[in-house]
Amino acid sequence: MAKLEEEIKQSKFKNEYEKLAVNIFYTHGWLISKHSGILKKFGITTTQYNILRILRGQHPNPVPISLLKERMLDKMCDASRLVDRLRTKGFVIRKTCNEDRRKVNVLISKKGLNILNKLDESKNQLELHFKNVSKTEAREMNSLLDKLRG
Protein backbone atom coordinates (compact mmCIF):
# COMPACT_ATOMS: atom_id res chain seq x y z
CA MET A 1 0.00 0.00 0.00
CA ALA A 2 1.55 3.27 -1.17
CA LYS A 3 1.23 6.13 1.29
CA LEU A 4 0.50 9.64 0.07
CA GLU A 5 3.76 10.96 1.52
CA GLU A 6 5.75 8.45 -0.54
CA GLU A 7 3.72 9.04 -3.71
CA ILE A 8 4.18 12.83 -3.74
CA LYS A 9 7.52 12.96 -1.88
CA GLN A 10 6.18 15.19 0.89
CA SER A 11 6.61 14.24 4.52
CA LYS A 12 4.86 17.08 6.32
CA PHE A 13 1.47 18.73 6.04
CA LYS A 14 0.10 21.72 7.93
CA ASN A 15 -2.54 19.44 9.50
CA GLU A 16 -4.69 16.39 8.77
CA TYR A 17 -7.24 18.50 6.86
CA GLU A 18 -4.60 19.76 4.43
CA LYS A 19 -3.35 16.19 4.00
CA LEU A 20 -6.94 15.03 3.36
CA ALA A 21 -7.45 17.67 0.67
CA VAL A 22 -4.17 16.76 -1.05
CA ASN A 23 -5.01 13.06 -0.74
CA ILE A 24 -8.43 13.56 -2.37
CA PHE A 25 -6.90 15.60 -5.23
CA TYR A 26 -4.14 13.05 -5.74
CA THR A 27 -6.54 10.08 -5.61
CA HIS A 28 -8.89 11.81 -8.06
CA GLY A 29 -6.04 12.19 -10.55
CA TRP A 30 -4.96 8.59 -10.01
CA LEU A 31 -8.47 7.26 -10.56
CA ILE A 32 -9.07 9.44 -13.64
CA SER A 33 -5.79 8.18 -15.11
CA LYS A 34 -6.83 4.54 -14.60
CA HIS A 35 -10.32 5.15 -16.00
CA SER A 36 -8.98 7.14 -18.97
CA GLY A 37 -6.73 4.22 -19.91
CA ILE A 38 -9.75 1.96 -20.22
CA LEU A 39 -11.86 4.54 -22.09
CA LYS A 40 -9.05 5.40 -24.51
CA LYS A 41 -9.37 1.92 -26.02
CA PHE A 42 -12.92 2.89 -26.99
CA GLY A 43 -12.02 6.36 -28.28
CA ILE A 44 -13.84 8.39 -25.63
CA THR A 45 -12.89 10.60 -22.70
CA THR A 46 -14.14 10.45 -19.11
CA THR A 47 -16.45 13.45 -19.67
CA GLN A 48 -17.87 11.92 -22.86
CA TYR A 49 -18.43 8.70 -20.94
CA ASN A 50 -20.27 10.67 -18.26
CA ILE A 51 -22.61 12.19 -20.86
CA LEU A 52 -23.27 8.81 -22.47
CA ARG A 53 -24.15 7.30 -19.07
CA ILE A 54 -26.56 10.15 -18.34
CA LEU A 55 -28.20 9.69 -21.74
CA ARG A 56 -28.46 5.92 -21.27
CA GLY A 57 -30.23 6.54 -17.96
CA GLN A 58 -32.78 8.74 -19.74
CA HIS A 59 -33.15 6.47 -22.79
CA PRO A 60 -35.38 6.32 -24.82
CA ASN A 61 -36.26 9.92 -24.00
CA PRO A 62 -34.23 12.77 -25.53
CA VAL A 63 -32.98 15.32 -22.98
CA PRO A 64 -32.02 18.99 -23.16
CA ILE A 65 -28.36 19.94 -22.89
CA SER A 66 -29.25 21.84 -19.71
CA LEU A 67 -30.06 18.51 -18.01
CA LEU A 68 -26.67 17.15 -19.06
CA LYS A 69 -24.92 20.21 -17.60
CA GLU A 70 -26.88 19.81 -14.37
CA ARG A 71 -26.03 16.12 -13.95
CA MET A 72 -22.41 16.07 -15.15
CA LEU A 73 -19.71 15.23 -12.63
CA ASP A 74 -17.42 17.97 -13.98
CA LYS A 75 -19.50 21.13 -13.89
CA MET A 76 -16.79 23.12 -15.73
CA CYS A 77 -17.11 21.12 -18.97
CA ASP A 78 -18.78 22.52 -22.07
CA ALA A 79 -21.63 20.04 -22.55
CA SER A 80 -22.59 21.43 -25.98
CA ARG A 81 -19.07 20.90 -27.32
CA LEU A 82 -18.94 17.38 -25.85
CA VAL A 83 -22.29 16.53 -27.44
CA ASP A 84 -20.98 17.77 -30.81
CA ARG A 85 -17.95 15.49 -30.51
CA LEU A 86 -20.11 12.53 -29.54
CA ARG A 87 -22.45 13.28 -32.47
CA THR A 88 -19.46 13.30 -34.84
CA LYS A 89 -18.54 9.83 -33.55
CA GLY A 90 -22.13 8.66 -34.05
CA PHE A 91 -22.80 8.08 -30.33
CA VAL A 92 -25.61 10.64 -29.95
CA ILE A 93 -28.35 12.23 -32.04
CA ARG A 94 -29.38 15.88 -31.73
CA LYS A 95 -33.09 16.59 -32.06
CA THR A 96 -34.84 19.93 -32.28
CA CYS A 97 -37.51 20.30 -29.60
CA ASN A 98 -41.05 20.33 -31.03
CA GLU A 99 -42.30 22.88 -28.46
CA ASP A 100 -39.37 25.31 -28.79
CA ARG A 101 -37.39 25.24 -32.08
CA ARG A 102 -34.45 27.05 -30.39
CA LYS A 103 -34.05 24.22 -27.89
CA VAL A 104 -31.99 21.15 -28.78
CA ASN A 105 -32.48 17.74 -27.19
CA VAL A 106 -29.98 14.88 -27.23
CA LEU A 107 -30.63 11.16 -27.53
CA ILE A 108 -28.12 8.33 -27.22
CA SER A 109 -27.78 6.38 -30.47
CA LYS A 110 -27.68 2.62 -30.92
CA LYS A 111 -23.92 2.94 -31.44
CA GLY A 112 -23.67 4.87 -28.16
CA LEU A 113 -25.60 2.17 -26.32
CA ASN A 114 -23.36 -0.50 -27.86
CA ILE A 115 -20.16 1.27 -26.73
CA LEU A 116 -21.54 1.52 -23.19
CA ASN A 117 -22.42 -2.18 -23.21
CA LYS A 118 -18.84 -2.99 -24.21
CA LEU A 119 -17.55 -0.66 -21.49
CA ASP A 120 -19.81 -2.36 -18.94
CA GLU A 121 -18.01 -5.61 -19.78
CA SER A 122 -14.67 -3.83 -19.16
CA LYS A 123 -15.89 -2.34 -15.88
CA ASN A 124 -14.20 -5.14 -13.96
CA GLN A 125 -10.83 -3.67 -14.96
CA LEU A 126 -11.71 -0.45 -13.16
CA GLU A 127 -13.10 -2.25 -10.13
CA LEU A 128 -9.80 -4.12 -9.76
CA HIS A 129 -8.30 -0.83 -8.56
CA PHE A 130 -10.56 -1.08 -5.50
CA LYS A 131 -9.43 -4.59 -4.54
CA ASN A 132 -7.73 -3.30 -1.36
CA VAL A 133 -11.03 -1.88 -0.07
CA SER A 134 -13.84 -4.03 1.34
CA LYS A 135 -17.50 -3.31 0.57
CA THR A 136 -17.92 -2.12 4.15
CA GLU A 137 -14.97 0.27 3.79
CA ALA A 138 -16.32 1.51 0.44
CA ARG A 139 -19.70 2.20 2.07
CA GLU A 140 -17.95 4.06 4.90
CA MET A 141 -15.84 6.11 2.47
CA ASN A 142 -18.94 7.03 0.48
CA SER A 143 -20.65 8.14 3.66
CA LEU A 144 -17.63 10.21 4.75
CA LEU A 145 -17.33 11.89 1.35
CA ASP A 146 -21.03 12.74 1.42
CA LYS A 147 -20.55 14.14 4.93
CA LEU A 148 -17.54 16.20 3.76
CA ARG A 149 -19.65 17.87 1.06
CA GLY A 150 -22.32 18.34 3.78
Contacts in CASP RR format, 6 or more apart in sequence:
PFRMAT RR
TARGET T0000
AUTHOR 0000-0000-0000
METHOD contacts of the structure
MODEL  1
MAKLEEEIKQSKFKNEYEKLAVNIFYTHGWLISKHSGILKKFGITTTQYN
ILRILRGQHPNPVPISLLKERMLDKMCDASRLVDRLRTKGFVIRKTCNED
RRKVNVLISKKGLNILNKLDESKNQLELHFKNVSKTEAREMNSLLDKLRG
1 132 0 8 1.000
4 10 0 8 1.000
4 19 0 8 1.000
4 22 0 8 1.000
4 23 0 8 1.000
4 26 0 8 1.000
5 11 0 8 1.000
7 26 0 8 1.000
8 22 0 8 1.000
8 26 0 8 1.000
10 22 0 8 1.000
13 19 0 8 1.000
13 22 0 8 1.000
31 129 0 8 1.000
32 46 0 8 1.000
34 126 0 8 1.000
34 129 0 8 1.000
35 46 0 8 1.000
35 49 0 8 1.000
35 126 0 8 1.000
36 45 0 8 1.000
36 46 0 8 1.000
38 119 0 8 1.000
38 122 0 8 1.000
38 125 0 8 1.000
38 126 0 8 1.000
39 45 0 8 1.000
39 46 0 8 1.000
39 48 0 8 1.000
39 49 0 8 1.000
39 119 0 8 1.000
41 122 0 8 1.000
42 115 0 8 1.000
42 118 0 8 1.000
42 119 0 8 1.000
43 89 0 8 1.000
44 52 0 8 1.000
44 86 0 8 1.000
44 89 0 8 1.000
44 91 0 8 1.000
44 115 0 8 1.000
47 72 0 8 1.000
47 73 0 8 1.000
47 74 0 8 1.000
47 77 0 8 1.000
47 82 0 8 1.000
48 82 0 8 1.000
48 85 0 8 1.000
48 86 0 8 1.000
48 91 0 8 1.000
49 119 0 8 1.000
50 72 0 8 1.000
50 73 0 8 1.000
50 74 0 8 1.000
51 68 0 8 1.000
51 72 0 8 1.000
51 79 0 8 1.000
51 82 0 8 1.000
51 83 0 8 1.000
51 86 0 8 1.000
51 92 0 8 1.000
52 86 0 8 1.000
52 91 0 8 1.000
52 92 0 8 1.000
52 108 0 8 1.000
52 112 0 8 1.000
52 115 0 8 1.000
52 116 0 8 1.000
53 116 0 8 1.000
54 63 0 8 1.000
54 67 0 8 1.000
54 68 0 8 1.000
54 71 0 8 1.000
54 72 0 8 1.000
55 63 0 8 1.000
55 68 0 8 1.000
55 92 0 8 1.000
55 106 0 8 1.000
55 107 0 8 1.000
55 108 0 8 1.000
56 108 0 8 1.000
56 113 0 8 1.000
56 116 0 8 1.000
58 67 0 8 1.000
58 108 0 8 1.000
59 107 0 8 1.000
59 108 0 8 1.000
59 113 0 8 1.000
60 107 0 8 1.000
61 107 0 8 1.000
62 93 0 8 1.000
62 95 0 8 1.000
62 105 0 8 1.000
62 106 0 8 1.000
62 107 0 8 1.000
63 105 0 8 1.000
63 106 0 8 1.000
63 107 0 8 1.000
64 97 0 8 1.000
64 103 0 8 1.000
64 104 0 8 1.000
64 105 0 8 1.000
64 106 0 8 1.000
65 79 0 8 1.000
65 80 0 8 1.000
65 83 0 8 1.000
65 104 0 8 1.000
65 106 0 8 1.000
68 79 0 8 1.000
68 83 0 8 1.000
68 106 0 8 1.000
69 75 0 8 1.000
69 79 0 8 1.000
72 79 0 8 1.000
83 92 0 8 1.000
83 94 0 8 1.000
83 106 0 8 1.000
86 92 0 8 1.000
86 112 0 8 1.000
87 93 0 8 1.000
87 94 0 8 1.000
89 111 0 8 1.000
90 109 0 8 1.000
90 111 0 8 1.000
90 112 0 8 1.000
91 108 0 8 1.000
91 109 0 8 1.000
91 111 0 8 1.000
91 112 0 8 1.000
91 115 0 8 1.000
92 106 0 8 1.000
92 107 0 8 1.000
92 108 0 8 1.000
92 109 0 8 1.000
92 112 0 8 1.000
93 106 0 8 1.000
93 107 0 8 1.000
93 108 0 8 1.000
93 109 0 8 1.000
94 104 0 8 1.000
94 105 0 8 1.000
94 106 0 8 1.000
95 104 0 8 1.000
95 105 0 8 1.000
95 106 0 8 1.000
95 107 0 8 1.000
96 103 0 8 1.000
96 104 0 8 1.000
96 105 0 8 1.000
97 103 0 8 1.000
97 104 0 8 1.000
97 105 0 8 1.000
108 116 0 8 1.000
130 138 0 8 1.000
133 141 0 8 1.000
END
